[in-house]
Amino acid sequence: MAANKQTIYIDNDDEITAVIDKVQEADSKILALVLPKRASVFQSIVNMKLLKRTADTSKKSIVLITSEASLLPLAGAVGLHVAKTLQSKPAIPAAPKASDAPVSVDAGEVEDVPLDANAPVGELAGPPSNEEETIEVDNDDVTPVVAAAGAAKSFNKKLKIPDFDKFRVRLFLGIGAFILLIILWIFGTFVWPKATITIKTDTTDVTSTVSINASPSIKDINVDNKQVPGILKEYKKSDSTKVPATGQKDMGTKASGSMPLTNCINDGMPHTVPVGTTFSSGQFTFVTTEAVALEPALFSGQVCKSATFGLSKSAAVSAANAGDSYNLSARDYSSSISGITAKGSNMSGGTSKLVKVVSQQDVDNAKQKVIDSINATASQEIIGQLKGDGFFPIQDTFTTKDPLVAPSPGVDSEAQEVTVNVTLSYTMIGASQDGVKQILEKDIKQHIDTNKQNILNNGLDKATIKVDSKKPNGDISFTLQTIAQAGVEQNELDIKQAVKGKKKGDAQSALQSRPGVKEVQVKTSPFWVYKVPKKDSKITLVFEQQGTQQTDGQ
């Protein structure tokens, strides 16, 4: 009968479905289920009933090997045999009594192989595994436990096995919903809350006009006398550009010849024609290459007779420019010296060779291009330097000196292109920034109530300047006029510190009590937020001028 007996070891993490599968897959008719300590799967009466139902359906007898006292009444309620060890005799524990009638389990005719109550479980279930001869348990005694009346009923109904997949889905959905609620709480508490605070105040526009003297020789600020240190700032900048050469020049040989000269200056004095004297005929010009001394002129009445009496002398001449066009026949020439007449000989030897050269127009065009480029930023750069040095720039004193121009190669030089370098010098006068500010704000304060108002904007950045006088050394007198703004001080950091974390009503009251504040509106979002956030970045301040008064200061 060994084939009809089998020992099955149950794991602590086995579920009832796994236990049922082991029972159904077993080949033997008598099964000893060795339970682990604290077998949670059998703590449920439902699982016990399912196991009993499986045994009945499979026509198998089951003995639970355990000494867990809490399992005994459950096993007894459904009619399952229990033994302390594999060598103990199986017995059905006492079932809890619900009435005078005992609880019965309808085994019917399921048991093909009857259990011998006097035989140990080891004999019924067959030999244990090679490693375990016996199973030891913590509890020494098996004590029947009687439950409260009415706790047990016969288990004859067909039970439906729970759907654990649906349970897992619902569990995961619940966990996801919980996490989502935490995220929404974080965003709703720390991320989304914002506050916009609108503060309406009274402001006053004050027109201020002050006359100030500045000089490089003044070392200290004198607010009462309106004197401040000054500076004459010089700024130099060089730049260059390269342009194509467009000039043309004949680099051939120059024609030459002789020029008979006659003195017809009616002053009775001899005259010398120096080297370089020019003689022209139409567009052609010749230049003397030697000096010629002429005798005093002879006149008959108003007619010059010097040539008639052989007083003419020849001078060697050369064409002003190269080219074969200067090869001319003899003709009359006009002299650059009034009263000296000339009749040239045949001019010859001129040849033409046209080449590209740098023209003056090329240099002028490049120079203007560089000047325009430098001028585009020079004013702002010198202003930036003055401000960086702590001086208020007086832009009407901006002047430009003549540029230094250096072409390479020079004009009339043979070349395909020319590089032109230009250096420009600028000057501007500046007055001490702190000194101008102190003088201006002193004048503004004389026209406002300093107990109720502060200077919100002194208007210096939009002031108009009129230069009254200036000197080359940087001394200057000027008049400054601007419109300043006075009102409640708009210290955003201080205001945010005063309201953050407060309820809307409390924040509004705290700001409303400040001098000069006429109205305060506190708006929070989203709709459930009723406090001003504690982070400065979540608070937006808007200042509005409720009313503006005009005050003129002279």
C-alpha positions as CSV (number, residue, x, y, z in Angstrom):
1,M,0.0,0.0,0.0
2,A,3.1,2.3,-0.1
3,A,1.9,3.7,-3.4
4,N,-1.2,5.0,-1.7
5,K,0.7,7.1,0.9
6,Q,2.7,10.4,0.2
7,T,4.3,13.2,2.2
8,I,4.0,16.8,0.8
9,Y,5.9,19.6,2.4
10,I,4.2,23.0,2.3
11,D,6.3,26.2,1.9
12,N,5.7,29.3,4.0
13,D,4.9,31.4,1.0
14,D,2.6,28.9,-0.7
15,E,-0.9,30.2,-1.3
16,I,-4.0,28.1,-1.1
17,T,-4.2,27.7,-4.8
18,A,-0.6,26.2,-4.8
19,V,-1.5,23.8,-2.0
20,I,-4.6,22.7,-3.9
21,D,-2.6,22.1,-7.0
22,K,-0.1,19.9,-5.0
23,V,-3.0,17.9,-3.6
24,Q,-4.7,17.4,-7.0
25,E,-1.4,16.4,-8.7
26,A,-0.5,13.8,-6.0
27,D,-0.9,10.2,-7.0
28,S,-1.4,8.8,-3.6
29,K,-4.8,8.5,-1.8
30,I,-3.4,9.3,1.6
31,L,-1.5,12.6,1.9
32,A,0.5,14.0,4.8
33,L,0.8,17.8,4.5
34,V,3.7,18.9,6.6
35,L,3.0,22.6,7.5
36,P,5.7,25.2,8.3
37,K,5.7,27.2,11.4
38,R,3.1,30.0,11.4
39,A,1.5,28.8,8.2
40,S,-0.5,31.8,7.4
41,V,-2.3,30.2,4.5
42,F,-4.2,27.9,6.9
43,Q,-5.2,30.6,9.4
44,S,-8.4,31.1,7.3
45,I,-11.5,28.9,7.7
46,V,-12.2,29.5,4.0
47,N,-8.9,28.0,3.0
48,M,-9.5,25.0,5.3
49,K,-12.8,24.4,3.7
50,L,-11.3,24.7,0.2
51,L,-8.7,22.1,1.2
52,K,-11.3,19.8,2.6
53,R,-13.5,20.2,-0.5
54,T,-10.5,19.4,-2.8
55,A,-9.7,16.2,-0.8
56,D,-13.3,15.1,-1.0
57,T,-13.5,15.8,-4.7
58,S,-10.2,14.1,-5.4
59,K,-11.2,11.2,-3.2
60,K,-8.1,11.6,-1.0
61,S,-7.5,11.6,2.7
62,I,-5.4,14.5,4.1
63,V,-3.5,14.6,7.4
64,L,-2.1,18.0,8.5
65,I,1.2,17.6,10.3
66,T,1.4,20.6,12.6
67,S,1.4,21.5,16.3
68,E,0.0,25.1,15.8
69,A,-2.7,25.4,18.4
70,S,-4.5,28.0,16.4
71,L,-5.0,25.6,13.4
72,L,-6.6,22.8,15.5
73,P,-10.1,24.2,15.8
74,L,-10.2,25.2,12.2
75,A,-9.1,21.7,11.1
76,G,-11.7,20.2,13.5
77,A,-14.4,22.5,12.1
78,V,-14.0,21.0,8.6
79,G,-13.1,17.5,9.7
80,L,-9.5,17.3,8.7
81,H,-7.1,14.9,10.5
82,V,-4.1,16.4,12.4
83,A,-1.0,14.9,13.8
84,K,1.9,16.4,15.7
85,T,4.6,14.6,13.8
86,L,4.8,12.0,11.0
87,Q,5.1,9.3,13.7
88,S,2.1,10.6,15.7
89,K,-1.4,9.1,15.4
90,P,-3.8,11.3,13.4
91,A,-7.0,12.6,15.0
92,I,-9.6,15.1,14.1
93,P,-9.4,17.9,16.7
94,A,-12.4,19.0,18.7
95,A,-14.5,21.3,16.6
96,P,-16.0,24.5,18.1
97,K,-19.6,23.9,19.3
98,A,-22.3,26.2,18.0
99,S,-25.3,24.2,19.4
100,D,-26.1,20.9,21.0
101,A,-25.6,19.1,17.7
102,P,-22.0,18.5,16.8
103,V,-20.5,20.0,13.7
104,S,-20.1,17.3,11.1
105,V,-18.2,17.2,7.9
106,D,-19.8,15.1,5.2
107,A,-16.9,12.9,4.0
108,G,-19.4,10.6,2.3
109,E,-17.8,7.8,0.7
110,V,-14.7,9.7,-0.3
111,E,-12.2,7.7,1.6
112,D,-11.3,4.7,-0.5
113,V,-8.6,3.9,1.9
114,P,-9.8,4.1,5.5
115,L,-7.6,5.6,8.2
116,D,-6.5,3.5,11.1
117,A,-6.8,5.6,14.1
118,N,-4.4,3.4,16.0
119,A,-1.6,3.6,13.3
120,P,0.9,6.5,13.2
121,V,0.9,9.0,10.3
122,G,4.4,7.7,9.3
123,E,2.9,4.3,8.5
124,L,-0.1,5.8,6.7
125,A,1.8,8.4,4.6
126,G,4.9,6.3,3.8
127,P,8.5,7.0,4.6
128,P,9.7,10.6,4.8
129,S,12.4,12.2,2.7
130,N,16.0,11.0,3.1
131,E,17.0,14.1,5.1
132,E,14.1,14.2,7.6
133,E,13.1,11.3,9.7
134,T,10.9,13.3,12.0
135,I,9.5,16.9,12.0
136,E,10.0,18.8,15.2
137,V,7.6,21.6,16.2
138,D,7.6,24.3,18.9
139,N,4.5,23.4,20.7
140,D,4.7,20.2,22.8
141,D,1.0,19.7,23.3
142,V,-1.9,19.7,21.0
143,T,-4.7,21.5,22.9
144,P,-8.1,21.6,21.4
145,V,-9.6,25.1,21.2
146,V,-13.3,25.6,21.5
147,A,-14.6,28.6,19.7
148,A,-17.6,30.7,20.6
149,A,-21.0,29.3,20.0
150,G,-22.2,29.7,16.5
151,A,-18.7,30.0,14.9
152,A,-18.8,26.8,12.9
153,K,-21.2,25.5,10.4
154,S,-21.1,22.6,8.1
155,F,-19.1,23.3,4.9
156,N,-21.0,21.6,2.2
157,K,-21.5,24.5,-0.3
158,K,-19.3,24.9,-3.4
159,L,-17.0,27.9,-2.8
160,K,-15.6,30.2,-5.5
161,I,-11.8,30.8,-5.5
162,P,-10.9,34.5,-5.1
163,D,-9.6,36.3,-8.3
164,F,-6.1,37.4,-7.0
165,D,-5.2,39.2,-10.3
166,K,-8.1,41.7,-9.8
167,F,-7.0,42.2,-6.2
168,R,-3.4,43.1,-7.5
169,V,-4.8,45.5,-10.1
170,R,-6.9,47.2,-7.4
171,L,-4.0,47.3,-5.1
172,F,-1.7,49.0,-7.7
173,L,-4.4,51.4,-8.6
174,G,-4.8,52.3,-5.0
175,I,-1.1,52.8,-4.5
176,G,-0.9,55.0,-7.7
177,A,-3.8,57.1,-6.6
178,F,-2.1,57.6,-3.2
179,I,1.2,58.7,-4.9
180,L,-0.8,61.0,-7.2
181,L,-2.4,62.6,-4.2
182,I,1.0,63.2,-2.6
183,I,2.3,64.8,-5.8
184,L,-0.8,67.0,-6.1
185,W,-0.4,68.0,-2.4
186,I,3.3,69.0,-3.0
187,F,2.4,71.1,-6.1
188,G,-0.7,72.6,-4.4
189,T,1.3,73.5,-1.3
190,F,4.7,74.5,-2.6
191,V,4.7,75.0,-6.4
192,W,1.4,76.5,-7.6
193,P,0.7,79.0,-4.8
194,K,1.5,82.6,-5.9
195,A,0.6,86.1,-4.7
196,T,0.3,89.4,-6.5
197,I,0.3,92.4,-4.3
198,T,-0.8,95.8,-5.8
199,I,0.2,98.8,-3.7
200,K,-1.3,102.2,-4.7
201,T,0.6,105.2,-3.4
202,D,0.7,109.0,-3.7
203,T,3.7,110.3,-5.7
204,T,4.9,113.7,-6.5
205,D,6.8,114.9,-9.6
206,V,9.5,117.5,-8.7
207,T,11.1,119.7,-11.3
208,S,14.7,120.5,-10.2
209,T,17.1,122.9,-11.9
210,V,20.7,123.3,-10.6
211,S,23.8,125.1,-11.8
212,I,27.1,123.2,-11.2
213,N,30.8,124.0,-11.7
214,A,33.2,121.2,-12.4
215,S,37.0,121.3,-12.9
216,P,40.0,118.9,-12.9
217,S,41.6,121.2,-10.3
218,I,38.7,120.7,-7.8
219,K,39.5,117.7,-5.6
220,D,36.6,117.6,-3.1
221,I,32.8,117.8,-3.5
222,N,31.3,121.1,-2.2
223,V,27.5,120.7,-2.1
224,D,26.8,124.2,-0.7
225,N,28.9,125.9,-3.4
226,K,27.8,123.4,-6.1
227,Q,31.4,122.5,-7.0
228,V,32.5,119.0,-8.0
229,P,35.7,117.4,-9.4
230,G,35.8,117.2,-13.2
231,I,37.8,115.4,-15.9
232,L,38.7,116.0,-19.5
233,K,38.6,112.5,-20.9
234,E,40.5,111.7,-24.1
235,Y,39.7,108.7,-26.1
236,K,41.7,107.4,-29.1
237,K,40.8,104.7,-31.5
238,S,42.5,103.4,-34.6
239,D,41.1,101.2,-37.4
240,S,42.0,100.4,-41.0
241,T,40.4,99.2,-44.2
242,K,41.6,97.9,-47.5
243,V,40.1,99.1,-50.9
244,P,41.0,98.4,-54.5
245,A,43.3,100.9,-56.3
246,T,41.4,102.7,-59.1
247,G,43.9,105.3,-60.3
248,Q,45.8,105.1,-63.6
249,K,49.2,106.6,-64.4
250,D,51.5,106.6,-67.5
251,M,54.8,105.1,-66.3
252,G,56.5,105.6,-69.7
253,T,59.2,108.1,-70.6
254,K,58.8,111.9,-70.7
255,A,59.2,113.9,-73.9
256,S,61.8,116.6,-73.8
257,G,63.2,119.5,-75.9
258,S,64.2,123.2,-75.6
259,M,62.3,126.3,-74.9
260,P,63.6,129.7,-76.2
261,L,62.7,132.2,-73.5
262,T,62.3,136.0,-73.9
263,N,62.2,138.7,-71.2
264,C,59.4,141.1,-71.9
265,I,59.0,142.4,-68.3
266,N,59.0,146.2,-68.8
267,D,61.0,147.1,-65.7
268,G,64.5,147.6,-67.1
269,M,65.8,144.7,-64.9
270,P,67.3,141.4,-65.8
271,H,65.3,138.3,-64.8
272,T,66.3,134.7,-64.1
273,V,63.9,131.8,-64.9
274,P,64.4,129.2,-62.2
275,V,64.3,125.4,-62.5
276,G,60.8,124.1,-62.3
277,T,59.1,127.0,-64.2
278,T,56.2,125.6,-66.1
279,F,55.1,126.4,-69.7
280,S,51.8,125.2,-71.0
281,S,50.1,124.8,-74.4
282,G,46.5,123.6,-73.9
283,Q,46.6,120.5,-71.8
284,F,50.3,119.9,-72.2
285,T,52.8,121.3,-69.6
286,F,56.6,121.3,-69.7
287,V,58.9,122.1,-66.9
288,T,62.4,123.7,-67.1
289,T,65.2,121.5,-66.0
290,E,67.8,124.3,-65.8
291,A,67.9,128.0,-64.8
292,V,68.2,130.7,-67.5
293,A,69.4,134.4,-66.9
294,L,67.7,136.9,-69.3
295,E,68.9,140.4,-70.1
296,P,66.6,143.4,-69.4
297,A,63.8,143.7,-72.0
298,L,63.9,146.1,-74.9
299,F,60.7,148.0,-75.8
300,S,59.7,150.3,-78.6
301,G,56.8,152.1,-77.2
302,Q,54.6,149.4,-75.8
303,V,56.0,146.7,-78.1
304,C,58.6,144.2,-76.7
305,K,61.6,144.0,-79.1
306,S,63.8,141.6,-77.0
307,A,63.5,138.7,-79.5
308,T,64.2,141.0,-82.4
309,F,67.5,142.1,-81.0
310,G,68.6,138.5,-80.1
311,L,68.0,138.6,-76.4
312,S,66.2,135.2,-76.3
313,K,67.9,132.2,-74.6
314,S,66.9,128.5,-74.7
315,A,66.2,126.4,-71.6
316,A,66.0,122.6,-71.5
317,V,62.5,121.4,-70.6
318,S,60.8,118.1,-69.9
319,A,57.2,117.0,-70.1
320,A,55.3,117.2,-66.8
321,N,54.0,113.6,-67.5
322,A,55.1,110.6,-69.4
323,G,53.4,109.6,-72.6
324,D,53.8,109.7,-76.4
325,S,51.1,112.4,-76.5
326,Y,53.7,114.9,-75.4
327,N,55.7,114.5,-78.6
328,L,54.6,117.9,-80.0
329,S,55.7,120.1,-82.8
330,A,57.1,123.6,-82.2
331,R,54.6,126.1,-80.9
332,D,54.0,129.0,-78.5
333,Y,53.7,128.4,-74.7
334,S,52.4,130.5,-71.9
335,S,54.7,130.9,-68.9
336,S,53.9,130.6,-65.2
337,I,56.0,133.9,-64.9
338,S,54.1,136.8,-66.2
339,G,56.2,138.7,-68.9
340,I,58.3,135.7,-69.9
341,T,57.4,134.4,-73.4
342,A,58.4,131.1,-74.9
343,K,58.3,129.3,-78.2
344,G,59.1,125.7,-77.9
345,S,61.0,123.4,-80.2
346,N,59.8,120.0,-81.4
347,M,59.3,117.8,-78.3
348,S,60.2,114.1,-78.7
349,G,61.1,110.9,-76.8
350,G,57.8,110.4,-74.9
351,T,56.5,106.9,-74.6
352,S,53.4,105.5,-72.9
353,K,53.0,102.6,-70.3
354,L,49.7,102.8,-68.4
355,V,49.6,101.1,-64.9
356,K,47.1,101.0,-62.0
357,V,48.1,103.3,-59.1
358,V,46.6,104.5,-55.8
359,S,44.6,107.7,-56.3
360,Q,43.8,110.3,-53.8
361,Q,40.1,109.5,-54.3
362,D,40.9,105.9,-53.2
363,V,42.5,107.1,-50.0
364,D,39.7,109.6,-49.3
365,N,37.0,106.9,-49.7
366,A,38.8,104.5,-47.4
367,K,39.4,107.2,-44.8
368,Q,35.7,108.1,-44.7
369,K,34.7,104.5,-44.3
370,V,37.0,104.0,-41.3
371,I,35.8,107.3,-39.7
372,D,32.1,106.3,-40.0
373,S,32.9,103.0,-38.4
374,I,34.7,104.5,-35.5
375,N,32.2,107.3,-35.0
376,A,29.4,104.8,-34.7
377,T,30.6,103.7,-31.3
378,A,33.1,106.3,-30.1
379,S,30.6,108.5,-28.2
380,Q,29.1,105.5,-26.3
381,E,32.6,104.1,-25.5
382,I,33.9,107.4,-24.0
383,I,30.6,107.7,-22.1
384,G,31.1,104.2,-20.7
385,Q,34.7,105.0,-19.7
386,L,33.5,108.2,-17.9
387,K,30.8,106.3,-16.0
388,G,33.2,103.5,-15.1
389,D,35.5,106.1,-13.6
390,G,32.7,107.6,-11.5
391,F,32.0,110.7,-13.7
392,F,28.7,112.0,-15.1
393,P,29.3,112.5,-18.8
394,I,28.4,115.9,-20.3
395,Q,27.6,114.7,-23.9
396,D,27.5,118.2,-25.4
397,T,31.2,118.5,-24.8
398,F,32.0,115.6,-27.2
399,T,34.6,116.8,-29.7
400,T,36.6,115.1,-32.5
401,K,40.1,116.0,-33.6
402,D,41.4,115.8,-37.2
403,P,42.1,112.2,-38.1
404,L,45.6,110.9,-38.8
405,V,45.6,109.1,-42.2
406,A,48.3,106.7,-43.3
407,P,47.8,105.0,-46.7
408,S,50.0,102.1,-47.7
409,P,51.2,102.3,-50.4
410,G,51.0,106.1,-51.0
411,V,49.2,108.1,-53.6
412,D,50.4,107.6,-57.2
413,S,52.2,104.3,-56.2
414,E,51.7,101.4,-58.5
415,A,49.4,98.9,-56.7
416,Q,46.3,96.8,-57.0
417,E,44.9,97.8,-53.6
418,V,45.6,100.2,-50.8
419,T,45.3,99.8,-47.0
420,V,44.3,103.0,-45.2
421,N,44.9,103.3,-41.4
422,V,43.0,106.1,-39.5
423,T,43.5,107.3,-35.9
424,L,40.9,109.5,-34.3
425,S,41.0,111.3,-31.0
426,Y,37.9,112.3,-29.0
427,T,37.4,114.3,-25.9
428,M,34.5,114.7,-23.4
429,I,34.2,116.4,-20.1
430,G,32.8,114.6,-17.1
431,A,31.7,115.8,-13.6
432,S,31.8,113.7,-10.4
433,Q,28.8,111.4,-10.4
434,D,28.4,111.4,-6.6
435,G,28.8,115.2,-6.5
436,V,26.2,115.9,-9.1
437,K,23.8,113.4,-7.3
438,Q,24.3,115.0,-3.9
439,I,23.7,118.5,-5.3
440,L,20.6,117.4,-7.2
441,E,19.0,115.5,-4.3
442,K,19.6,118.3,-1.9
443,D,17.7,120.6,-4.2
444,I,14.8,118.0,-4.6
445,K,14.5,117.5,-0.8
446,Q,13.9,121.3,-0.4
447,H,10.6,120.8,-2.3
448,I,9.1,117.7,-0.6
449,D,8.0,116.7,2.8
450,T,10.9,114.4,3.9
451,N,8.8,113.1,6.8
452,K,6.3,111.5,4.5
453,Q,8.2,111.1,1.3
454,N,11.4,109.8,0.0
455,I,13.1,110.3,-3.4
456,L,12.0,107.4,-5.5
457,N,13.9,108.5,-8.6
458,N,16.2,111.6,-8.8
459,G,15.8,111.7,-12.6
460,L,19.5,112.1,-13.2
461,D,19.5,109.4,-16.0
462,K,17.0,111.6,-18.0
463,A,18.4,115.0,-17.1
464,T,18.9,117.7,-19.8
465,I,22.3,119.5,-19.7
466,K,23.0,123.1,-20.9
467,V,26.7,124.0,-21.1
468,D,27.1,127.6,-19.9
469,S,30.9,127.8,-20.4
470,K,33.9,125.5,-20.9
471,K,37.7,125.8,-21.2
472,P,40.2,123.7,-23.1
473,N,41.6,122.5,-19.8
474,G,38.3,120.8,-18.8
475,D,36.8,123.6,-16.6
476,I,33.0,123.8,-17.2
477,S,29.9,125.4,-15.9
478,F,26.6,123.7,-16.8
479,T,22.9,123.8,-15.8
480,L,21.1,120.5,-15.1
481,Q,17.3,120.2,-15.2
482,T,15.3,117.1,-14.6
483,I,12.0,115.8,-13.2
484,A,12.4,113.7,-10.0
485,Q,9.8,111.5,-8.4
486,A,9.0,111.4,-4.7
487,G,6.7,109.1,-2.7
488,V,6.6,106.1,-0.5
489,E,9.9,104.1,-0.7
490,Q,9.4,101.0,-2.8
491,N,11.7,98.6,-1.0
492,E,10.6,95.3,-2.5
493,L,12.7,93.1,-0.2
494,D,11.4,94.8,2.9
495,I,7.8,94.6,1.7
496,K,8.0,90.9,0.9
497,Q,9.6,90.2,4.3
498,A,6.7,91.9,6.0
499,V,3.9,89.9,4.3
500,K,5.2,86.4,3.4
501,G,3.5,83.6,5.2
502,K,0.6,85.8,6.4
503,K,-3.0,85.5,5.6
504,K,-4.3,87.8,2.9
505,G,-6.1,90.1,5.4
506,D,-3.2,90.3,7.7
507,A,-0.8,91.1,4.8
508,Q,-3.1,93.8,3.6
509,S,-3.3,95.4,7.0
510,A,0.4,95.4,7.5
511,L,1.0,97.3,4.3
512,Q,-2.0,99.6,4.5
513,S,-0.6,101.0,7.8
514,R,2.6,102.3,6.0
515,P,2.8,106.1,5.4
516,G,1.8,107.2,1.9
517,V,0.1,103.8,1.0
518,K,-3.5,104.5,-0.1
519,E,-4.7,101.1,-1.1
520,V,-3.5,97.5,-1.0
521,Q,-4.8,94.5,-3.0
522,V,-3.6,91.0,-2.2
523,K,-4.5,88.3,-4.7
524,T,-3.5,84.6,-4.3
525,S,-3.8,81.7,-6.7
526,P,-4.9,79.0,-7.1
527,F,-8.3,79.6,-5.5
528,W,-7.6,77.5,-2.4
529,V,-4.6,79.5,-1.4
530,Y,-5.4,81.9,1.5
531,K,-1.9,82.8,2.6
532,V,1.0,84.7,1.0
533,P,3.7,82.2,0.0
534,K,6.9,82.1,2.1
535,K,9.2,82.3,-0.9
536,D,10.1,85.7,-2.3
537,S,10.1,84.4,-5.8
538,K,6.4,83.5,-5.5
539,I,5.4,87.1,-4.6
540,T,4.9,89.8,-7.3
541,L,4.7,93.4,-6.3
542,V,3.0,96.0,-8.4
543,F,3.3,99.7,-7.6
544,E,0.6,102.1,-8.9
545,Q,0.5,105.8,-8.6
546,Q,-2.9,106.7,-7.4
547,G,-2.3,110.4,-7.7
548,T,0.6,112.6,-8.9
549,Q,1.2,116.1,-7.8
550,Q,3.5,118.6,-9.6
551,T,6.1,120.6,-7.6
552,D,8.5,123.0,-9.3
553,G,11.9,123.6,-7.8
554,Q,13.9,126.7,-8.8
